Every structure is written in structure tokens, then in C-alpha cells.
Amino acid sequence: MTVTTETKTDVRTATRVRLFTPGPVEIPARILRALSQIPPHHRTEVFRATFKRVTEAMRELHRTQGEMFLLGASGTGAMEAAVVNLLQAEDQALVIVGGKFGERWMNLLKAFGITHEPLMVEWGHGVDPAEVERRLNANPKITAVFSTHSETSTGSIHDIQSIARLTRPRNVRLVVDAITSLGVHPLPQDEWGVDVIVCGSQKGLMIPPGLASLSLAPWAANAMDHEGLPRFYFDLRRFRKSAPQGETPWTPPVSLILALEEALTMIREEGLENVHLRHRRLALATRAGAQALGYRLFAAQPSHALTALYPPDGVEGAAVVKRLREVHAIVVAGGQDHLKGKILRVGHMGAYDLGDVLTVIGALEECAAALGRPARGGADAAIQAWSAA
């Protein structure tokens, strides 16, 4: 029998709401303090200097010697900017679709009338690079490949390095949505040969939504030097012209840029390799702890940004999501589309640590018991996985 409701005697176990969603993530206190500053006017030398520092630090994070553009938008804005600045009407694209955000690339290409070929990947799986190679060989008119790195809707990851080995020698542009992988997984842009990387602020960068980034590799500098598709707000040529002065063509989200500087300082202090290692340990600990309690992994090639889980047998995913929120004040995400109500997605990108994982695992244990599938040993399994990583 499937159990979907909790008893009326449940008492809330927490006094504050905790975010463990795939974004936005919890904002560290240091960044909250940065956000609380009185913002300088954006056309002053004080802000211009800040903007230049932040832009350079973002180039370091993207591991590129190319250009960095900061946009007042969500990550989808940066995705649109990539489409309208890189492509022309006659171009053809290959788009890797293995979840909702691969679909977003496809929908953007459709909106701008770009002929595109979808490479459909089963949700939860990474794309097979050999199939990418086959598609590129079969259609030499393809000028660009669009892919996610970490697919937020499924908790899976694509092998971008292997894809770049195929696109770079062919002079095919590789455009990557790294919105839930930047600051979580290694993604050295220039070393791997990725033409464009886009990101959003509310994931691994640990700040509120509203700031997006797009990095253009050095060899792709002339990729947007054409009239191409209609563009105005996201015309990166305007941003290129303003950049030497430390300005943007439009009013930037000043407070978010101040917050981003603090976030990048935190990443630099910890060390990017250590940040990547911590996220790996967070992911392994979450997976091990949840599996010990009877939860099952959804993704065959899991990302370190989040963990997508089937609930224990006989329990609905929606019931776990609801109980975590109402009893434990823990907010996670449910499934999307055909996975709605079936899985839960636990985010652990940002400034999380082992203590945070143990909080989630303890709550998942209580939920399993309350919903009819008691189990023990989640915390021990999480600690062992953390220590072994």
C-alpha cells in the first residue's frame, strides 16, 4: 500500500526554513552582508573598479583568457544571448536534449527560427559522445552544438570534455549551459576547448537570482561579428564596447555584483579544486546516506550539484517533498514533466558541508519511517562516504 499522508500529531522539527533545492541555494552570511551594503552608483569610478575586478575573477573561474560578459538576467537570458550573438539565420545546430534544460536550448533555437537537430537522450543519462560524432559526421552543415553540463531536472551530467574533443577540430561552436555546474564540477573552458559557457548566479555562485554570465573563448572572439539574428538588450557587441571602461550598456544589478565579488572571494579562499572536491564529497555522502534508507538514485551519470532520488518502495515522491517542507522546514524540489510526483531532487551546491548533508539524511530517515518504510543507518553511510572520498 502506498502511504501519502502524515499524521495529525506531527510537530515541526525546525525553527527556520532550509533550502536544499537545485537553486536558488542558501546564501552565506558573508554574502548577505555584501548585499546589505549601500550600493554605489554604477557610473562612478568606485563601481567601475569593482566591475573590472569581478569580471576578471569570473574569467578565472571560467578558466578562460577570453571575454566575460555579465548580464542582468537569469541564466536563461545568457542562453538567449548565446543563441542570438553566435548564430545566423542560415546556421544549423545540434542540440543535446536530456531534460528540461536541454529542451530550453531547443525552444530557444525554435523561437529564433534556427534549423536544429535534437539529439534525444533518456532522462537521467549522459549523452554518448559517439552519437554526437555520428551526427556531426552525417551533417557537415551543423555549425554549433548546444548542451547542458549538469542537467538540473534529472541530476545527471554530460561529458563536455569528450564533446569538445569532437567539436573543436571541426570548428563547430560548442555552447554549454553550466548553470548548475560552474563552481561545482571542473569545467576549464580554454583547456577543454569550449567556445561559450553560460551561467546563472543562484546556484554554485551562491547569490540571489538575477545575474547571468557568458564567457567567450579567445578563438571565438569573432563569432558575434555579424548582423545575424535580431538582438538589442542582449547584443554582446554593446557589452564589448563598454567593458574597457568597467561599464555595461544598460544599468547593471549593482548589489548582485557586490555579492558576487564576495562569493568569488570565498571560492578563491577555499581554492577551486577544494570547492570541486567538497561538492564531490557532498554528492557521494548524500547518495550513500539516502540509499542506506531505501531511496534509489534516478541518474545513471549523477551530477555533484544535486541528487535525484526515487523514494522507498511504496512511498510517493510528492509525499516526501511535502513532509520535508511541512515537518522539517526543508525545501527540496520534486520531479518535472513525467517525473512529477515520482522523484525528489536534493540540491547541495554552494556553501554546504557534511553537517548539512546529515541534516537532510536525518529528515529523509524520519520521512521514510513516518510514511511506512522505516530504515536506519543513513547518517553512518553518509559519513563513511564523505570520509572515503
C-alpha positions in Angstrom: 0.0 0.0 0.0 1.3 3.5 -0.9 1.3 5.9 2.0 0.9 9.5 1.0 -0.2 11.5 4.1 1.3 12.2 7.5 -0.5 12.0 10.9 -2.1 15.0 12.5 0.2 14.7 15.5 3.3 15.7 13.5 5.3 18.5 15.1 7.6 20.7 13.1 11.2 19.8 13.9 12.9 23.1 12.7 12.6 26.8 13.5 13.9 28.1 10.2 13.4 27.1 6.6 16.4 25.4 4.9 16.9 25.4 1.2 18.2 22.2 -0.4 16.7 22.9 -3.9 18.6 22.8 -7.2 18.6 26.6 -6.9 18.3 29.1 -5.6 20.6 27.9 -2.9 21.1 29.2 0.7 23.0 32.5 0.8 26.0 32.5 3.2 26.1 35.2 5.8 29.2 36.9 4.2 27.3 37.3 1.0 24.2 38.6 2.8 26.4 41.3 4.4 27.8 42.2 1.0 24.2 42.5 -0.3 23.3 44.9 2.5 25.9 47.5 1.5 24.7 50.8 0.2 25.3 50.3 -3.5 27.4 52.8 -5.3 26.1 54.5 -8.5 27.0 52.3 -11.4 28.6 55.3 -13.4 31.2 56.0 -10.8 34.9 55.1 -10.5 34.2 53.1 -7.4 31.8 50.8 -9.2 33.8 50.7 -12.4 36.8 49.3 -10.4 34.6 46.8 -8.7 33.1 45.7 -12.0 36.5 45.2 -13.6 37.7 43.1 -10.6 34.6 40.9 -10.7 34.8 40.4 -14.4 38.5 39.3 -14.1 37.6 37.0 -11.2 34.8 35.4 -13.3 37.3 34.8 -16.2 39.5 33.0 -13.7 36.5 30.9 -12.5 35.6 30.0 -16.1 39.3 29.3 -16.8 39.4 31.4 -19.9 41.6 34.1 -21.4 38.6 35.2 -23.5 35.9 37.7 -22.9 33.5 37.7 -19.9 30.0 39.3 -20.1 27.9 39.9 -17.1 24.2 40.4 -17.8 21.3 41.5 -15.7 19.2 38.4 -16.3 18.6 34.8 -15.1 20.6 32.1 -16.7 18.1 31.8 -19.5 19.0 35.3 -20.5 22.6 34.2 -21.0 21.3 31.2 -23.0 19.4 33.5 -25.3 22.4 35.9 -25.6 24.4 32.9 -26.8 21.9 32.0 -29.5 21.3 35.5 -30.9 25.0 36.5 -30.9 26.6 33.4 -32.2 24.1 32.2 -34.9 22.9 33.5 -38.2 19.6 32.6 -39.8 21.2 30.1 -42.2 23.1 28.2 -39.5 22.2 24.7 -38.4 22.6 23.4 -34.8 22.7 20.1 -33.0 21.1 20.3 -29.5 21.5 17.7 -26.8 18.2 17.1 -25.1 18.3 15.0 -21.9 16.0 17.0 -19.7 14.0 20.3 -19.2 17.1 22.5 -19.8 18.2 20.7 -22.9 14.7 21.3 -24.0 15.2 25.0 -23.2 18.1 25.2 -25.7 15.8 23.6 -28.3 13.0 26.0 -27.6 15.3 29.0 -27.9 16.6 27.8 -31.2 13.0 27.2 -32.4 12.0 30.7 -31.2 14.7 32.3 -33.4 14.0 30.1 -36.4 17.3 28.2 -36.3 17.3 24.9 -38.1 18.2 22.4 -35.4 18.6 18.7 -35.0 17.7 17.3 -31.5 19.8 14.5 -30.1 17.4 13.0 -27.6 18.9 11.4 -24.5 17.0 9.3 -22.0 16.3 11.4 -18.9 18.9 10.6 -16.2 21.6 9.6 -18.7 24.5 11.4 -20.2 24.9 11.7 -23.9 27.0 9.2 -25.7 29.8 11.2 -27.4 29.9 8.6 -30.1 26.4 9.6 -31.1 27.4 13.2 -31.2 30.3 12.3 -33.5 27.9 10.3 -35.7 25.5 13.3 -36.0 28.4 15.7 -36.8 29.7 13.4 -39.5 26.3 12.9 -41.0 25.5 16.6 -41.3 28.5 18.8 -42.0 26.2 21.8 -42.2 26.0 21.9 -38.4 27.8 24.9 -37.1 27.1 24.7 -33.4 26.3 22.2 -30.7 24.2 23.2 -27.7 24.4 21.2 -24.4 23.8 21.4 -20.7 26.6 20.2 -18.5 24.7 19.4 -15.3 21.1 18.7 -16.2 19.1 20.2 -13.3 15.9 18.4 -14.0 17.4 14.9 -13.8 20.5 15.3 -11.6 22.7 13.9 -14.4 25.8 15.2 -16.2 27.1 15.2 -19.7 30.7 14.6 -20.7 31.5 18.0 -22.1 35.2 17.3 -22.4 34.6 14.5 -24.8 32.1 16.5 -26.8 34.6 19.4 -27.1 37.2 16.9 -28.5 34.8 16.4 -31.4 33.6 20.0 -32.0 36.9 21.9 -31.7 38.8 20.2 -34.6 35.7 20.6 -36.8 35.5 24.3 -35.9 31.9 23.7 -34.7 30.9 26.0 -31.9 30.2 24.3 -28.5 27.9 26.2 -26.3 27.4 24.9 -22.8 24.8 25.7 -20.1 26.9 25.4 -16.9 24.2 27.0 -14.7 24.3 24.1 -12.2 27.9 23.1 -12.8 30.1 26.2 -12.6 31.7 26.2 -9.1 30.7 22.5 -8.7 32.4 20.5 -11.4 35.7 21.2 -13.2 35.0 23.0 -16.5 38.2 24.6 -17.7 36.9 26.4 -20.8 40.1 27.0 -22.7 41.8 23.8 -21.8 38.8 21.7 -22.9 38.0 23.7 -26.0 34.5 25.0 -25.1 33.5 28.1 -27.2 30.9 29.5 -24.9 29.9 28.9 -21.3 26.8 30.4 -19.7 25.9 30.5 -16.0 23.4 32.0 -13.6 24.0 33.5 -10.1 21.7 31.5 -7.8 23.5 28.1 -7.9 27.2 27.4 -7.4 27.8 31.2 -7.2 25.7 31.3 -4.0 24.0 34.7 -4.6 20.4 35.6 -5.4 18.9 35.2 -8.9 19.2 38.0 -11.4 22.8 38.0 -12.7 24.0 35.8 -15.6 27.4 35.3 -17.2 28.6 34.4 -20.6 32.2 33.6 -21.4 33.6 33.6 -24.9 36.8 31.6 -25.6 39.7 33.5 -27.2 39.4 31.7 -30.5 35.7 32.5 -30.7 36.2 36.3 -30.4 34.9 37.0 -33.9 31.9 34.7 -33.5 29.5 37.5 -33.0 30.9 39.9 -35.6 27.9 39.7 -37.9 24.4 41.2 -38.2 22.9 37.7 -37.7 19.7 37.4 -35.6 17.8 40.4 -34.1 19.3 41.5 -30.8 19.2 44.6 -28.6 19.3 44.1 -24.9 21.5 41.0 -25.3 23.7 42.4 -28.0 27.1 41.5 -26.7 28.8 43.9 -29.1 27.5 46.7 -26.9 28.9 45.0 -23.8 32.2 44.6 -25.5 32.3 48.3 -26.3 31.5 49.2 -22.7 33.8 46.7 -21.0 37.1 48.6 -21.1 35.5 51.4 -19.1 34.2 49.0 -16.5 30.7 49.6 -17.6 27.7 47.8 -19.1 25.5 49.3 -21.8 22.4 49.0 -19.5 22.0 49.5 -15.8 23.6 46.5 -14.1 22.3 44.8 -10.9 24.8 46.6 -8.7 24.1 44.8 -5.4 24.3 41.4 -7.0 27.7 42.3 -8.4 28.9 43.3 -4.9 27.6 40.0 -3.7 29.3 38.1 -6.5 32.6 39.7 -5.6 32.2 38.3 -2.0 31.2 34.9 -3.4 34.3 34.7 -5.7 36.5 35.7 -2.7 35.0 32.8 -0.8 35.8 30.4 -3.6 39.3 31.8 -4.0 40.0 31.4 -0.3 38.8 27.8 -0.3 40.6 27.0 -3.6 38.7 26.0 -6.6 40.0 22.4 -6.6 38.9 22.1 -2.9 35.5 23.5 -3.9 35.1 20.8 -6.5 36.3 18.1 -4.1 33.8 19.3 -1.4 30.9 19.1 -3.9 32.0 15.6 -4.8 32.0 14.6 -1.2 28.6 16.2 -0.6 27.2 14.3 -3.5 28.7 10.9 -2.5 27.6 11.4 1.1 24.0 12.3 0.1 23.7 9.4 -2.3 25.1 6.9 0.2 23.0 8.1 3.1 19.8 8.1 1.1 20.4 4.7 -0.5 21.0 3.2 3.0 17.5 4.4 3.8 15.9 2.7 0.8 15.9 5.7 -1.6 17.2 4.9 -5.1 19.2 7.1 -7.4 17.5 8.4 -10.6 20.5 9.5 -12.6 22.8 6.9 -14.2 25.5 9.5 -14.5 24.9 11.7 -11.5 26.0 15.3 -11.1 27.6 16.6 -7.9 25.2 19.6 -7.9 22.1 17.7 -6.8 20.9 14.2 -6.1 17.7 13.0 -7.8 16.0 10.2 -5.8 13.2 7.8 -6.1 11.5 7.4 -2.7 11.5 4.0 -0.9 9.1 1.4 -2.4 5.5 2.2 -1.7 6.1 5.9 -0.9 5.2 8.7 -3.3 7.9 11.3 -4.0 5.5 14.1 -3.6 4.7 12.9 -0.1 8.4 13.1 0.9 8.7 16.6 -0.6 5.6 17.7 1.3 6.7 16.2 4.6 10.2 17.6 4.4 8.7 21.1 3.9 5.9 20.9 6.5 7.6 18.9 9.2 11.3 19.6 8.8 11.2 23.1 7.1 13.5 21.6 4.4 12.7 22.7 0.9 13.7 20.3 -1.9 12.4 20.0 -5.4 10.1 17.4 -6.9 10.2 16.0 -10.4 9.2 17.7 -13.6 7.1 16.6 -16.5 6.7 12.8 -16.5 8.7 12.6 -13.2 6.3 14.9 -11.3 5.3 13.3 -8.0 7.8 10.5 -8.6 11.2 11.8 -7.6 12.7 14.4 -5.3 15.7 16.5 -6.1 18.0 17.4 -3.3 20.4 20.3 -4.0 23.8 20.5 -2.4 25.7 23.1 -4.4 27.1 26.2 -2.7 28.4 26.6 0.8 27.1 23.3 2.2 29.1 20.9 4.3 28.8 17.4 5.9 26.6 18.8 8.7 24.1 19.9 6.1 24.0 16.5 4.5 23.4 14.9 7.8 20.5 17.2 8.4 18.9 16.2 5.2 19.6 12.5 5.7 18.1 12.6 9.2 15.0 14.2 7.8 14.8 11.7 4.9 15.0 8.9 7.5 12.2 10.4 9.6 10.1 10.8 6.4 10.6 7.2 5.4 9.5 6.0 8.8 6.5 8.2 9.0 5.4 7.2 5.5 5.6 3.5 6.3 9.2 2.5 5.3 11.4 2.7 8.4 15.1 2.3 7.9 18.3 3.1 9.8 22.0 3.8 9.1 21.7 6.7 6.7 24.0 9.0 8.7 26.7 6.3 9.2 26.7 5.6 5.4 26.9 9.3 4.6 29.9 9.9 7.0 31.7 6.8 5.6 31.2 8.0 2.0 32.4 11.6 2.9 35.5 10.2 4.7 36.3 7.8 1.8 36.0 10.4 -0.9 
